[in-house]
Amino acid sequence: MAGNMGMEQLIPIVNKLQDAFTQLGVSMTLDLPQIAVVGGQSAGKSSVLENFVGRDFLPRGSGIVTRRPLILQLINGNTAFIYIFPDLMFQNMQSFCTVKAKSLWTLKEVRREIEAETDRVTGSNKGISNIPINLRVYSPNVLNLTLIDLPGLTKVPIGDQPLDIEQQIRSMILQFIKRESCLILAVTPANTDLANSDALKLAKEVDPQGLRTIGVITKLDLMDDGTDARDILENKLLPLRRGYIGVVNRSQRDIEGRKDINAALAAEKKFFYSHQSYRHIADRLGTPYLQRTLNQQLTNHIRDTLPSLRDKLQKQLLTLEKDVEQFKHFRPDDPAIKTKAMLQMIQQLQTDFDRTIEGSGSAQINTMELSGGAKINRLFHERFPFEIVKMEFDEKNYEGKLPLPLEIFMASE
């Protein structure tokens, strides 16, 4: 199984566009074709990605480890190294080294650098940020592929995390997977009920027909004796248009014991071909098959979304050309320009004020208390008269006149 070679050549171009947006520090306004990896904590997302590369290069630990989107760009090539955007390259005598300051970096230092870059933006209190880290891997053992590793879904805040950490992570994930150009890699462990999968539930919100969702079932070797995931892998239970692929990752004991990934892949292959429930579909299971499938799915997806992407680029180009044309004869000291700018700012202020009063100025509506015009209305009609009644004054000192606030209020009745 191989992707369209012509379309595969576009994957590096998409990578360059993603790098450019990251370097400029602006949000990506183009819906670039990509694959977003979604799953709960400890679902096995990191292990799947490391199996693709063949090296332990991602930070691990308890709680939320991935706290920024990690754009993993896999590029097939003769030279093997890892490149962390924007200026760090890592390599050692076997696979990874650095060309920066002619110093050698170990994979442990790669993980530290990813952690340091995460803490630089999010702090060390387990907070999250939607600013991505671009990680580019060149290797002869990978296929051209770009994936976005997103923070694992969580429900309970830990440490100094905000109480709405679950909502923040959901919003970040939805920001990526709601785009029609994004394929969703929904990772679910086999030792949990598929009907309760957080990844599939979130994917279904934005892809109810299951047209963009690819299911990945991990930890098949940890299922209870006498049980299997055959119905899931044969796409009979909660079917997806693109189906499910099962993988077996290294256990925590294997990771701590530094079990070689190549040995783990060999053990994975042996598991599927020797298992009574999976041997008949063993050629459609495992990490190598998953990588080939994603390569094909992404290249085909690029082919399908290319026309709409081209139209959007052309429209944006025309808009930019019009803006440039306006500035050809621009004079900063022109009074007309200053007047126009002032009027635009006043109009924008008016629009923002109106939206705030109407309650539509915020993306998230506070359901716990009143805000905007509703709060003003309540204060004026309930709180204000109550406070006026509580006021005490000597009528003789005012010669029959009411206090000014009460006089205004009575006049408005």
C-alpha positions as CSV (number, residue, x, y, z in Angstrom):
1,M,0.0,0.0,0.0
2,A,1.5,3.3,-1.0
3,G,0.3,6.8,-1.4
4,N,0.2,8.8,-4.6
5,M,3.8,9.9,-5.3
6,G,2.8,13.1,-6.8
7,M,0.6,14.0,-3.8
8,E,3.4,12.9,-1.4
9,Q,5.6,15.6,-2.8
10,L,3.1,18.1,-1.4
11,I,3.6,17.0,2.2
12,P,7.0,18.8,2.5
13,I,5.3,21.9,1.1
14,V,2.6,21.7,3.7
15,N,5.3,21.3,6.3
16,K,7.0,24.5,5.2
17,L,3.7,26.4,5.4
18,Q,3.2,25.1,9.0
19,D,6.8,26.2,9.8
20,A,6.2,29.6,8.4
21,F,3.1,30.2,10.5
22,T,4.9,29.0,13.6
23,Q,7.9,31.3,13.0
24,L,5.7,34.3,12.4
25,G,3.8,33.5,15.6
26,V,0.4,33.9,13.9
27,S,-2.6,31.6,13.8
28,M,-2.9,29.4,10.7
29,T,-5.6,30.9,8.5
30,L,-5.3,28.1,5.9
31,D,-6.9,24.7,6.6
32,L,-3.9,22.7,5.7
33,P,-4.4,18.9,5.2
34,Q,-3.1,17.2,8.3
35,I,-3.7,14.3,10.8
36,A,-4.5,15.2,14.4
37,V,-3.9,12.5,17.1
38,V,-6.6,12.6,19.8
39,G,-6.9,10.4,22.9
40,G,-7.2,10.3,26.6
41,Q,-4.2,10.3,28.9
42,S,-2.2,7.1,28.9
43,A,-4.1,5.9,25.8
44,G,-0.8,5.2,24.0
45,K,-0.5,8.2,21.7
46,S,3.2,8.8,22.4
47,S,4.1,5.2,22.0
48,V,2.5,5.0,18.6
49,L,4.4,8.1,17.4
50,E,7.7,6.8,18.8
51,N,7.1,3.5,17.1
52,F,6.8,5.4,13.8
53,V,10.2,7.0,14.3
54,G,11.9,4.0,16.0
55,R,13.4,6.1,18.8
56,D,12.4,7.3,22.3
57,F,12.3,11.0,21.8
58,L,9.1,12.2,23.5
59,P,8.9,13.3,27.2
60,R,7.1,10.9,29.5
61,G,5.7,11.2,33.0
62,S,2.5,11.4,35.0
63,G,-0.3,13.8,34.4
64,I,-0.5,15.9,31.2
65,V,2.9,15.6,29.5
66,T,1.9,17.0,26.1
67,R,0.9,20.5,26.9
68,R,1.4,22.1,23.5
69,P,0.5,20.8,20.0
70,L,3.5,18.9,18.7
71,I,3.6,18.9,14.9
72,L,5.6,15.8,14.0
73,Q,6.9,16.0,10.4
74,L,8.3,12.6,9.2
75,I,10.4,12.9,6.1
76,N,11.9,9.9,4.3
77,G,15.5,10.5,3.5
78,N,19.0,9.0,3.5
79,T,20.3,11.2,6.3
80,A,18.8,10.6,9.8
81,F,18.3,13.5,12.3
82,I,15.7,15.3,14.3
83,Y,15.1,19.0,13.8
84,I,13.3,21.0,16.5
85,F,11.9,24.2,15.0
86,P,13.4,26.8,14.6
87,D,17.2,26.2,15.1
88,L,18.1,23.0,16.9
89,M,19.2,19.7,15.3
90,F,19.9,16.5,17.2
91,Q,21.8,13.4,16.1
92,N,24.1,10.8,17.6
93,M,26.5,8.2,16.2
94,Q,23.6,5.8,15.4
95,S,20.7,8.0,14.3
96,F,20.7,11.5,15.9
97,C,23.2,14.3,16.2
98,T,23.5,18.1,16.3
99,V,25.2,20.5,14.0
100,K,24.7,23.4,16.4
101,A,28.0,24.5,18.0
102,K,29.4,21.1,16.9
103,S,28.2,19.4,20.1
104,L,26.7,16.0,20.5
105,W,23.1,15.7,21.9
106,T,21.6,12.5,23.3
107,L,17.9,11.6,23.0
108,K,17.5,12.4,26.6
109,E,18.6,16.0,25.8
110,V,16.1,16.1,23.0
111,R,13.3,15.3,25.5
112,R,14.7,17.9,27.8
113,E,14.6,20.5,25.0
114,I,11.0,19.7,24.2
115,E,10.1,20.0,27.9
116,A,12.0,23.3,28.2
117,E,10.3,24.7,25.1
118,T,6.9,23.7,26.6
119,D,7.7,25.3,30.0
120,R,8.9,28.4,28.3
121,V,5.4,29.1,27.0
122,T,3.1,27.3,29.5
123,G,5.1,27.6,32.7
124,S,5.9,24.7,34.9
125,N,2.4,24.4,36.5
126,K,1.0,22.0,34.0
127,G,-0.8,24.7,32.0
128,I,-1.4,24.3,28.3
129,S,-0.9,26.5,25.2
130,N,-2.1,26.2,21.6
131,I,1.2,27.5,20.2
132,P,2.7,24.4,18.4
133,I,6.2,22.9,18.5
134,N,7.4,21.8,15.1
135,L,9.5,18.6,15.3
136,R,10.9,17.4,12.0
137,V,12.4,13.9,11.7
138,Y,14.4,12.7,8.7
139,S,15.0,9.0,8.5
140,P,15.2,6.2,5.8
141,N,12.9,4.2,8.1
142,V,9.9,6.5,8.0
143,L,7.3,7.4,5.3
144,N,6.4,11.0,4.5
145,L,3.8,11.9,7.1
146,T,2.7,14.8,9.2
147,L,0.8,14.3,12.5
148,I,-0.2,16.7,15.3
149,D,0.1,15.2,18.8
150,L,-2.5,17.0,21.0
151,P,-2.8,17.0,24.8
152,G,-4.5,14.0,26.3
153,L,-8.1,14.5,27.4
154,T,-8.4,14.9,31.2
155,K,-11.2,15.6,33.7
156,V,-9.5,16.4,37.0
157,P,-7.1,19.3,37.3
158,I,-3.8,18.6,39.1
159,G,-1.2,21.0,40.7
160,D,-1.8,24.6,39.8
161,Q,-3.9,23.8,36.7
162,P,-7.1,25.9,36.3
163,L,-10.4,24.3,37.2
164,D,-11.5,24.5,33.6
165,I,-8.5,22.5,32.3
166,E,-10.9,19.9,30.7
167,Q,-12.7,22.7,28.8
168,Q,-9.4,24.3,27.7
169,I,-8.1,21.0,26.3
170,R,-11.4,20.2,24.5
171,S,-11.3,23.7,23.0
172,M,-7.8,23.3,21.8
173,I,-8.5,19.9,20.2
174,L,-11.7,21.1,18.6
175,Q,-9.7,24.0,17.1
176,F,-7.8,21.5,15.0
177,I,-10.3,18.6,14.3
178,K,-13.3,20.8,13.4
179,R,-11.6,21.7,10.1
180,E,-12.8,19.6,7.2
181,S,-9.2,19.3,6.0
182,C,-8.1,17.5,9.2
183,L,-8.1,13.7,9.5
184,I,-8.7,12.5,13.1
185,L,-6.6,9.7,14.5
186,A,-8.7,8.6,17.5
187,V,-6.6,6.5,19.8
188,T,-8.4,4.2,22.3
189,P,-7.0,1.5,24.6
190,A,-8.5,-1.9,24.1
191,N,-8.9,-2.5,27.8
192,T,-11.6,0.2,28.1
193,D,-15.2,0.2,26.8
194,L,-15.2,1.6,23.2
195,A,-18.6,3.2,23.8
196,N,-16.9,5.3,26.5
197,S,-14.0,6.4,24.4
198,D,-13.2,10.1,24.9
199,A,-11.4,10.2,21.5
200,L,-14.3,8.8,19.5
201,K,-16.9,10.9,21.4
202,L,-15.0,14.1,20.6
203,A,-14.4,13.0,17.0
204,K,-18.1,12.2,16.5
205,E,-19.0,15.8,17.5
206,V,-17.2,17.2,14.5
207,D,-17.4,14.2,12.2
208,P,-20.8,12.5,13.0
209,Q,-20.7,10.3,9.9
210,G,-17.1,9.1,10.7
211,L,-15.8,10.2,7.3
212,R,-12.6,11.8,8.6
213,T,-11.9,9.5,11.6
214,I,-9.4,6.7,11.7
215,G,-9.6,4.5,14.8
216,V,-6.5,3.1,16.5
217,I,-6.9,0.5,19.2
218,T,-3.9,0.1,21.5
219,K,-3.0,-2.2,24.4
220,L,-4.6,-5.2,22.7
221,D,-2.2,-7.4,24.7
222,L,-3.6,-6.2,28.0
223,M,-7.2,-7.3,27.5
224,D,-8.6,-9.8,30.0
225,D,-8.3,-13.5,29.2
226,G,-11.1,-14.7,27.0
227,T,-11.8,-11.3,25.6
228,D,-10.7,-9.7,22.3
229,A,-11.4,-6.7,20.1
230,R,-12.2,-8.7,16.9
231,D,-15.6,-7.0,16.3
232,I,-14.0,-3.6,16.7
233,L,-11.1,-4.3,14.3
234,E,-13.5,-5.8,11.8
235,N,-15.4,-2.5,12.0
236,K,-18.6,-4.2,13.2
237,L,-18.9,-2.3,16.4
238,L,-19.2,1.6,16.1
239,P,-18.1,1.4,12.4
240,L,-16.0,4.1,10.9
241,R,-15.7,4.8,7.1
242,R,-11.9,4.5,7.4
243,G,-12.0,1.6,9.9
244,Y,-9.8,0.6,12.9
245,I,-6.2,-0.5,13.1
246,G,-4.9,-2.4,16.1
247,V,-1.3,-1.9,17.6
248,V,0.6,-3.3,20.5
249,N,2.9,-0.8,22.2
250,R,5.7,-1.3,24.8
251,S,4.5,-1.6,28.4
252,Q,5.7,0.8,31.1
253,R,8.1,-1.9,32.2
254,D,9.5,-2.3,28.7
255,I,10.1,1.5,28.5
256,E,11.8,1.6,31.9
257,G,13.8,-1.4,30.9
258,R,14.8,0.4,27.7
259,K,13.4,-2.3,25.4
260,D,14.4,-1.6,21.8
261,I,11.6,-0.4,19.6
262,N,12.6,-2.7,16.8
263,A,12.4,-5.7,19.2
264,A,9.0,-4.3,20.3
265,L,7.8,-4.2,16.6
266,A,8.9,-7.8,16.1
267,A,7.0,-8.8,19.3
268,E,4.0,-6.9,18.0
269,K,4.0,-8.8,14.7
270,K,4.4,-12.2,16.5
271,F,1.5,-11.3,18.8
272,F,-0.9,-10.7,15.9
273,Y,0.2,-13.7,13.8
274,S,0.0,-16.1,16.7
275,H,-3.3,-14.8,18.3
276,Q,-6.3,-16.9,17.5
277,S,-8.6,-13.9,17.1
278,Y,-6.3,-11.7,15.0
279,R,-4.3,-14.1,12.8
280,H,-6.8,-13.9,9.9
281,I,-6.4,-10.1,9.8
282,A,-2.8,-9.8,11.0
283,D,-1.6,-8.3,7.7
284,R,-4.0,-5.3,8.4
285,L,-2.7,-4.8,12.0
286,G,0.4,-3.4,13.5
287,T,2.5,-0.2,13.5
288,P,4.0,-0.6,10.0
289,Y,0.6,-1.1,8.5
290,L,-0.7,1.9,10.4
291,Q,2.1,4.0,9.1
292,R,1.5,3.0,5.5
293,T,-2.2,3.5,5.8
294,L,-1.8,7.0,7.3
295,N,0.7,7.9,4.5
296,Q,-1.9,6.8,1.9
297,Q,-4.8,8.5,3.7
298,L,-2.9,11.8,4.0
299,T,-1.8,11.8,0.4
300,N,-5.3,11.0,-0.9
301,H,-6.7,13.6,1.5
302,I,-4.4,16.2,0.1
303,R,-5.6,15.3,-3.4
304,D,-9.2,15.7,-2.3
305,T,-8.8,19.0,-0.5
306,L,-6.3,20.6,-2.9
307,P,-9.0,22.3,-5.1
308,S,-10.6,24.1,-2.2
309,L,-7.2,25.0,-0.7
310,R,-6.1,26.5,-4.0
311,D,-9.3,28.6,-4.2
312,K,-8.7,29.9,-0.7
313,L,-5.2,30.8,-1.6
314,Q,-6.3,32.6,-4.7
315,K,-8.9,34.6,-2.8
316,Q,-6.4,35.6,-0.1
317,L,-3.9,36.6,-2.8
318,L,-6.4,38.9,-4.4
319,T,-7.3,40.4,-1.1
320,L,-3.6,41.1,-0.3
321,E,-3.1,42.6,-3.8
322,K,-6.0,45.0,-3.2
323,D,-4.5,46.0,0.2
324,V,-1.1,46.6,-1.4
325,E,-2.7,48.7,-4.2
326,Q,-4.3,50.9,-1.6
327,F,-0.9,51.5,0.1
328,K,0.9,52.4,-3.1
329,H,0.0,56.1,-2.7
330,F,-0.2,56.0,1.0
331,R,0.9,59.2,2.8
332,P,1.2,59.1,6.6
333,D,0.6,62.8,7.0
334,D,-2.6,62.8,4.8
335,P,-5.5,64.1,7.0
336,A,-8.0,62.0,5.1
337,I,-6.1,58.8,6.1
338,K,-6.1,59.9,9.8
339,T,-9.8,60.8,9.7
340,K,-10.7,57.5,8.1
341,A,-8.6,55.5,10.7
342,M,-10.3,57.4,13.5
343,L,-13.8,56.8,12.2
344,Q,-13.0,53.1,11.8
345,M,-11.8,52.8,15.4
346,I,-14.9,54.6,16.6
347,Q,-17.1,52.3,14.6
348,Q,-15.2,49.3,15.9
349,L,-15.6,50.5,19.5
350,Q,-19.3,51.0,18.9
351,T,-19.6,47.5,17.5
352,D,-17.7,46.0,20.4
353,F,-19.7,47.9,22.9
354,D,-23.0,46.9,21.3
355,R,-22.0,43.2,21.3
356,T,-20.9,43.4,24.9
357,I,-24.3,44.9,26.0
358,E,-26.2,42.3,23.9
359,G,-24.1,39.5,25.4
360,S,-22.6,38.3,22.1
361,G,-19.1,39.8,22.6
362,S,-17.6,36.8,24.2
363,A,-16.9,33.4,22.7
364,Q,-17.9,31.7,25.9
365,I,-21.1,32.6,27.7
366,N,-21.0,32.7,31.5
367,T,-23.9,30.7,32.7
368,M,-23.1,31.3,36.4
369,E,-23.9,35.1,36.6
370,L,-25.3,37.9,34.5
371,S,-23.2,40.0,32.3
372,G,-23.4,42.9,29.8
373,G,-26.8,44.6,29.4
374,A,-28.6,42.0,31.6
375,K,-26.3,43.0,34.5
376,I,-26.9,46.7,33.9
377,N,-30.6,46.2,33.7
378,R,-30.7,44.3,37.0
379,L,-28.6,46.8,38.8
380,F,-30.7,49.7,37.6
381,H,-34.1,48.2,38.3
382,E,-33.4,46.2,41.4
383,R,-30.3,47.2,43.2
384,F,-30.4,51.0,42.5
385,P,-33.9,51.6,44.0
386,F,-33.1,49.4,47.0
387,E,-30.0,51.4,47.8
388,I,-31.9,54.7,47.4
389,V,-34.6,53.6,49.8
390,K,-31.9,52.9,52.4
391,M,-30.5,56.5,52.2
392,E,-31.4,58.8,55.2
393,F,-31.6,62.6,54.9
394,D,-33.1,65.6,56.7
395,E,-35.9,67.1,54.6
396,K,-35.4,70.5,56.2
397,N,-31.8,70.8,54.9
398,Y,-33.0,70.1,51.3
399,E,-36.0,72.6,51.5
400,G,-38.4,70.1,50.1
401,K,-36.0,68.9,47.3
402,L,-35.1,65.3,46.9
403,P,-31.5,64.2,46.7
404,L,-30.2,64.5,43.2
405,P,-30.0,60.7,42.4
406,L,-33.5,60.1,43.7
407,E,-34.8,63.2,41.9
408,I,-33.4,61.8,38.6
409,F,-34.8,58.4,39.3
410,M,-38.2,59.7,40.2
411,A,-38.3,61.9,37.1
412,S,-37.6,58.9,34.9
413,E,-40.6,57.0,36.3
